[in-house]
Amino acid sequence: MRRVIVSNLMSLDGFFEGPNKEFDWFVPDEGFLEYARKLLRSVDTILFGRTTYLHMAAYWPHAAADEIADKMNHLPKVVFSKALQKVEWNHSRLVHGDAAEEVLKLKQMPGGDMVILGSAALASSLLQAGLIDEYRIIIDPILIGAGHPLFQNIKGKLRLKLISTQTLSSGVVILSYGRV
């Protein structure tokens, strides 16, 4: 069965974006870029919510050509939104229906792992449905003071087990957790 991996940035005080949805607090270094390349090589589908999809679709088609841009532009993307009417970024497919139902179907299809980048609301809804297999939290040693929390609307405890840790030279720590 295919797995769903969540890979998300988080400030040390628990936010994945600032109060105005800004990401300017995270500055990627070569260690992070190597992590991103390795992650994108290991998956065959990206899952997005509307807001992250619009942000990514505005950036990646015009980004300087490199391995990350190539993967972002050519991997299949599934976009979950009730508001969007169409998606135009390469290899994107729009789903208006229930995200958990669609992801369950995707998990049962042949193929490789899937990753959720950003899209904290989507990740939280799939967490509630028990469909997330691994959480990769990229903790930046910065306090931003306000913003949107990475984990939202959690309705009960969820025990996780530590799979791995990676410390980058920038002080960023990547923590990988699986379900118990």
C-alpha positions in Angstrom: 0.0 0.0 0.0 1.2 3.5 -0.8 2.2 5.7 2.0 1.3 9.4 2.7 4.2 11.5 4.0 3.7 15.0 5.4 6.8 17.2 5.0 6.3 20.7 6.6 8.3 23.6 7.9 7.7 24.7 11.4 9.2 27.5 13.5 10.4 26.5 17.0 7.2 28.0 18.4 5.0 25.8 16.3 4.0 27.9 13.3 4.2 26.8 9.7 3.5 30.3 8.3 3.4 33.8 9.7 0.1 35.6 10.5 -0.1 36.9 6.9 0.8 33.5 5.4 4.5 34.5 4.9 7.4 32.1 4.8 10.1 34.7 4.8 11.4 33.4 8.1 12.7 30.2 6.5 15.9 30.5 4.5 16.7 27.2 2.7 20.4 26.2 2.7 22.2 23.4 0.8 21.3 20.9 3.5 17.6 21.6 3.1 17.8 21.6 -0.7 19.5 18.1 -0.5 16.7 16.9 1.8 14.1 18.3 -0.7 15.8 16.6 -3.7 15.9 13.2 -1.8 12.3 13.5 -0.8 11.1 14.4 -4.3 13.1 11.4 -5.7 11.3 9.1 -3.3 7.7 10.0 -4.2 5.5 9.8 -7.3 2.6 12.1 -6.3 2.2 15.5 -4.5 -1.0 16.3 -2.6 -2.0 19.9 -2.1 -4.7 22.0 -0.6 -5.9 25.1 -2.4 -3.7 27.8 -0.8 -0.4 25.9 -1.1 -1.2 24.8 -4.6 -1.8 28.4 -5.7 1.4 29.5 -4.1 3.4 26.6 -5.6 1.8 26.9 -9.1 2.7 30.6 -9.2 6.4 29.9 -8.4 7.6 26.6 -9.8 6.8 26.9 -13.5 9.0 30.0 -13.6 11.8 28.8 -11.2 15.3 28.3 -12.4 15.8 24.9 -13.9 17.2 22.4 -11.5 16.3 18.9 -10.1 13.8 20.3 -7.6 12.0 22.5 -10.2 11.9 19.6 -12.6 10.3 17.3 -10.0 7.8 20.0 -8.9 6.8 20.7 -12.4 6.6 17.0 -13.6 5.3 14.9 -10.7 1.6 14.3 -10.7 -0.3 16.6 -8.3 -3.7 16.1 -6.7 -5.3 19.3 -5.5 -8.1 19.2 -3.0 -10.4 22.3 -3.1 -14.1 23.0 -3.2 -13.4 26.6 -4.3 -11.1 26.2 -7.3 -12.8 25.6 -10.7 -9.7 24.5 -12.5 -6.0 23.8 -12.1 -3.5 24.6 -14.9 -0.1 23.7 -13.5 1.5 20.7 -15.3 0.2 17.3 -14.3 -2.4 18.6 -11.8 -5.7 17.1 -11.1 -8.5 18.8 -9.1 -10.6 16.9 -6.6 -13.8 18.6 -5.3 -14.9 15.6 -3.2 -13.9 14.3 0.1 -10.2 14.3 0.6 -10.0 11.4 2.9 -12.0 9.2 0.6 -9.8 10.1 -2.4 -6.6 9.6 -0.5 -7.7 6.2 0.7 -8.3 5.3 -3.0 -4.9 6.6 -4.0 -3.2 4.7 -1.2 -4.7 1.4 -2.6 -3.6 2.1 -6.1 -0.2 0.9 -7.4 2.6 3.4 -7.2 5.1 5.0 -4.9 4.7 7.2 -1.8 2.8 10.5 -1.9 3.8 13.7 -0.1 1.9 16.6 1.3 4.0 19.8 1.1 2.6 22.7 3.1 -1.2 22.3 3.1 -1.5 22.1 6.9 -5.3 22.0 6.8 -5.3 19.1 4.4 -2.7 17.3 6.4 -4.7 17.8 9.6 -7.9 16.5 8.1 -6.1 13.4 6.8 -4.4 13.0 10.2 -7.9 12.9 11.8 -8.9 10.2 9.2 -5.8 8.1 10.1 -4.3 8.4 6.6 -0.9 9.9 7.4 1.9 7.4 7.6 4.9 9.6 8.3 5.4 13.2 9.5 8.6 15.0 8.6 8.8 18.2 10.6 11.5 20.6 9.5 12.1 22.7 12.6 13.8 26.1 12.0 15.4 27.4 15.2 13.5 30.7 15.0 10.6 32.1 17.1 8.2 34.0 14.9 5.8 34.9 17.7 2.5 34.5 15.7 1.1 32.7 12.8 -0.8 29.6 11.9 0.0 26.4 13.8 1.2 23.4 12.0 -1.2 21.0 13.6 -4.8 22.3 13.7 -8.1 20.9 15.0 -6.6 17.8 16.6 -9.4 15.9 18.3 -7.5 13.6 20.6 -4.1 12.2 21.3 -2.1 10.5 18.5 1.0 8.6 19.6 3.9 8.7 17.2 7.3 7.0 17.1 10.5 8.7 16.2 11.9 7.2 12.9 14.9 9.5 12.4 16.5 12.8 13.1 18.7 14.9 10.9 20.5 18.1 11.9 21.5 20.5 9.2 24.5 22.9 9.5 22.0 25.8 9.7 20.6 24.4 13.0 17.4 23.2 11.2 16.4 19.8 12.6 14.3 17.3 10.5 12.3 15.0 12.7 10.6 12.0 11.1 7.8 10.3 13.0 5.6 7.3 12.1 2.3 6.1 13.6 2.6 3.7 16.5 
